[in-house]
Amino acid sequence: MRFATVEYKGKVLVGVVDKAGESVTLLKGITDMNDVFRGAKVDASGEKVALSAVTLKAPVPLPLRNIMCVGKNYIEHAKEFTASGFDSSASGAADAIPTAPIIFTKVPQSVIGPGEAILYPIGVSEQLDYEAELAVIIGKGGKGIPLAKTMDHVWGYTIVNDVTARDIQGKHKQWFLGKSMDTFAPMGPFCVTADEVDLKTGGIKCWVNGELRQDAKFSDLIFDVPTLIATISAGITLMPGDIIATGTPVGVGIGFKPPRFLKKGDKIEMEVAGIGRLSNHVA
């Protein structure tokens, strides 16, 4: 199933999106996707509305906790990032590929929805970059989750653009500040149950102003979804609604020579089969 958080007649509501992506059936008694993640009964007998008649919000407008993110989780991206000179996690090509997942976070307040503007941080950063990522949504909490049981804890997936201020990332030699600025986590357009995305054959693509920049399969992840869940839950209790962004593939702006940073007016689109296309612009 595909779920959307929408604004309709002045209210923020949750609904189920039809297969064609043309309408949304509003749920009765649920206005927060986190209730769905916690196992609330889905009553999809409410009003059916054309998708064009609502405003799409981020599927989870305000996550309950920081979004957990994974750095350098595709081999070719790890190489391009280390070669860029902004990578404080490696000294050179010899240790560019991580031997354990690199985990950092983005604050919940950085989330925006489809069609909303990524605000250029004038006076703070001049090196804005995009990162297309599949995000895992936890449905069943737990700590010390065995590798073989990790997928039992997955509710589903969405798309996150891990927008990054590269100069801030380089200056502070860590990733939190450069990735947690206001509007730096576009999310959507929908969140979908786990059966809608095939991790073995599926993949993610990203276009900037219509130019395909990123195109990778999820099977190329260095650390797959089960490994990420097992690693994070080893010492941290995961909760329903926790979001894990799994990392971005090769093709980010910093990987080009010279780098191709985002500019005001640029349009960024990201797509995963089963989820849909997330589109935002820089303003």
N, C-alpha and C positions, 0 to 999 in steps of 0.2 A: 504493500500500500504506500501511496505517496500522500504526505501531509503538508499542509501549508498553514502559516500564521498570516492572517489577513486583517486589513482594516476595512470595515464595511458599516456604513451608516453611523460613523463616528465611534464604533466599538472595535476593539481588537479581539478576534475570534480565531478558533482553530477549525480546520476542515480537511476533508479527504478529497484529493484531486483525482479526477477521472483519468482513464488511460490515455485519452486523446489530449489531455492538458487543456481542455476547453471550459471545464466547470469545476466548482468546488462545492461539496456538500458540507454545510456547517454542522459541527458536532454539538449535541445537546449537553450542557453542563460542563463543558471543558473550554477554557480560554487560555490555557498555558500548556505548551507541548511537554513540559516537565511532568505534568500529571499523566500524560500518556506513557512516558518513559517509566514512570513508577508503577504502571500497570492498571491505570484507570480504565474502566469499561468504555469502549468506543461505541457510541450510539450515533450511527451515521444516517439517522432518519430525519435530520433537520432540513432547513431550507437549502435548495440547490440554486446556486448563483453562478452566472457566467464569470469566468476568471477575469475577463476584461472589465467587469463591474466592481472589482475589488482592488485594493492596493496591497501588493505582496510585501510583507515584512520579512525580516530574517526569520527562518523557521523557529529559532530559539533567540528572540530579541535580547534577552539578558540571561546568559548561562549562569547556573548556580555557583560555579567556581571558575577559576582561571581555565582558559583553553590550554590543554597540554599539547605541546608541539614537538616535532622530531626534526632535528637538523641533519642534513647530509645523509639522506636515506635512499638515494639513488646513486649508483657508482659514478656516472658521468657528471652529475651535478656536484658530487663531492669533489671531483677533480677540478671542475670549472671554478668552484668557490675557493678552493685552496689556491689555485693559480691566480685568482683575482687580487690577492694580497690583503683581503679583509677577513681572512679566517684565523681567528685567535686559537682555534682548537687543533691546529696542525702547524708543523714547522716547515713542511714542504711536501713534495709529491710522495715521498716514502711513507708518510703517515696520513695521507689525505683521506683514506678510506677508514671510517671508524670501526673499532673492534667491539664496541658496545653502543647501544642507542644513546644519542645525545638528546636530552630532554630539556626544554625550556617552556615558559608559559607566556600567554598574552592575557591581559586583563579582560574581564567580561564586557566592560564598557566600551571596548574597541569595536564591537560588533555593529555592522549595518546590514541592511537588506538589499535585495535586488533592485537595481536602478538608482540606488542612492549614490551620492558623490563621495569619493575618497578625497578628503580635504588636504590639499598641498600644504605642508607645515611651513609656511613662509617664515623665514628668520630662524628656523630651527634645523631644517634639513634641506639639502639641494640634490640629494641622490636617492630618489624614490624608486623602489623596485616592486615587482609583482612575484608571487609564488603560488601556482595552482596546486591545491592539495585535496586529496580525499580525506574526509574527517569521519572517524568512527564515533558512534554515540553508544554509550553504555546503558543497558537496560536493567541488568542485574548486578548489584554491587558485590563487593568482596575484596578480601585481602589474601595475598599469597595464593593467587589463583593458579592451579596447575596448568601447564602448557596445553595439555589435552582437553581442558575444560574451558579454555578462554573464549571460544566462539559462542558458548552458551550464555555469555555475559553481554554479547553484542545485540543491541536493539536494532541498529541500522546505521545509515550513513547520510552525510550531506557534503557539500563542497565549501571549502574555506579558501579565500585568497589571503595568504600570509604576507600582507603588505609590509615592506621593510624599508626603513631609512638607513641605507648602507653606511653613510658617513657617521651616523650616531652609533651604529653597530661597531664600526671600526674604532671610533674614538674611545668608547667605554670598554672595549674588548670583552663584551658579553652581549647577549641578544635581547634582553628584556625591554630596555628603553626604546630601542630602535624598531621594535615590533608591536609595542603596546599603545602607540599614540591613538588619539581619537580617530575613528573611522578606518582603522588599519586591519579590520577583520571582516570584510564582506563575506556573507554567508547565504547559501541557498542554491537554487530558488526554493527547493523543497527539502524535507528530510524523508527518507524512505526506509522501510523495513529491510532487514538484512537480505531477504530473498530477492530483492530488486537489483542487487549489484553482484556480479560474478567476479570475485577477486582473482580467479585463475585466468579469465580471458578479457576482463574489463580493463579500462585505462582512462586516462585523463588528458584533455587537450586545453591549450590556452592560446588565444589570439589577442594581439594588440593592434588596434586599428585595422582589423581584418587580416593581419599577417599571422600565420601559424608560427608560434614561437616554441611551444612545448607540446610533446606528443609521446606518451609513455604508457606502458602496461603496468598494472599493479603487481604482476609477477616479477617485475624488475626491482621491487623494494629490497634493500639490503636486509632490513629487519621487518619481517612480515607482521601482519596484525596480531596473530597469537603471541609472537615474541614481544611486541610492544606492550600488550596487556599484561603478560606475565612479568615483564621487567618493572613496569610502573607499580603494579599491585603487590610486588614483593614486600614493599615497606610502606605503601600508601593505600589506605582503604578506598577503593573506587566506589562511586555512588551513582545511582541512576541519574542520567542526564549529563554525566561527565563527557567531555568531548576531547578526542585525541586526533589532532591533525597529523597525518602520517608522513609528511615530508614532500618536497617538490622535486620534479625531475629537471634534467638539463634544459637550458634555454632561457634562464632568467636574464634580466638586462645586464647584470654585472658580468655575465659570461662572454659578452661580445667585446670585440676590440675595435674601436673604443667602446666602453660600456654604453648601453642604450637605456638610460634612465627614463622614467615616466615624466611626462610634461603635462601641464594643464591642458585639458581638452582631450587627452587620450582616452580611448575606450578599451576596456579589458573584458574579455569574455572567456569563460571556462566551462567545460562540458564533460559530464560523465554520463554514459548511457544508463538509463534507469532513474537518474536523478533529474537531469535537465541541464539547462544552460544558465549560468550566473553571469550577469552583465552589470558592470559599473563603469563610471567615468571619473576622471580626475578634475577637480574644480578648485 
